[in-house]
Amino acid sequence: MLFLSLVALLAAPAPPAAKVEVVSREAERRVDVSIDGKPFTAYIWPESQMKPSLWPIRTAKGTEITRGYPIAPKPGERTDHRHHVGLWFSYGDVNGVDFWNNSTARKPEEQARMGRTVQRRIVEAKGGAEGRLTVAADWLLPGDKLALAEESAFVFRALPSGRWIERTTTLRAKDGAVSLKDNKEGVFGLRVARTLEHPSPATEKGSVVGPDLRDGPSGPLDNAGITGSYRSSEGKVGDAVWGTRGRWVALSGRAGEEDVVLVIFDHPKNPGAPTYWHARGYGLFAANPLGQKELSAGKDTLDYAIPQGGSAVFRHALAVLGGPFDEARVEELYRGFAAKP
């Protein structure tokens, strides 16, 4: 009887592959991505933002793991760093101009000294067993002078009890050499939901969204339900991850009613690999291969540059997994990602 049951199990058809839909809505300044009919994320470029991003991002069960503020504030969220929206790619020193920190909250005279990334066109938006989205954008210096032409290719797919986002960004220096001097503000950044932050020190104060959905006054931060903890491929834990190198970093915690693990992967062929991590307890989770001097306390220096007519390719991935943290599973995902040319 046991043998017959095993034969029947092996002969049973495999479950159908997940269906990924990628729907361009350019008039609404967004491209929506869903998996098996459930919203996963959206590529957005609203006029209120100075760079495109993926926002919001959800688990396989539909729980948002990104901060809603400032686009869709939720009570209790921190109100700092309005330029941290979803998942993005940017840098703090491009020919001496800051592309990372710009936002509509800046005064006009501040914005005039900062760069912005402008969405130009959707090259491809295609669904199937995995979703594919390719976009073209321009990195503009003050005066709308072109610094870099960007093409970014995204892959979206389902994982067992999880989701996967892969981003390959090619930056081209068309109109002249581009300097990317070491700067801590970069490059592949994610701003997570409040519950996935590290618990704050007792002395830390900050402003949060109030019940009326407005920014509240600065005051002591409530750590109730704050559950996040970083862990790197090199064994660093918590705040000790910041300013260290690693092939990947995982952020574990609880979002909504589920345990989740968010993992950012650095590709071994990226400039500056293995990346340094600009991973902050307040919810900024970023891989920064270019800011080596700032993140290593001067031990390393990169000062990367792209010559005129040249290009640089950066590949990163984000896994949104059901918890708890499983290092063997994370290493398996890394090996598959790192093996891609």
Helices and strands as residue ranges (DSSP letters): H 2-11, E 20-25, G 26-28, E 30-35, E 38-44, E 53-54, E 87-91, H 108-111, E 116-126, E 131-141, E 145-159, E 162-172, E 178-180, E 186-191, G 194-196, E 205-206, E 219-220, E 229-232, G 238-241, E 248-255, E 258-266, E 276-279, E 284-288, H 292-295, E 304-306, E 311-322, H 327-338
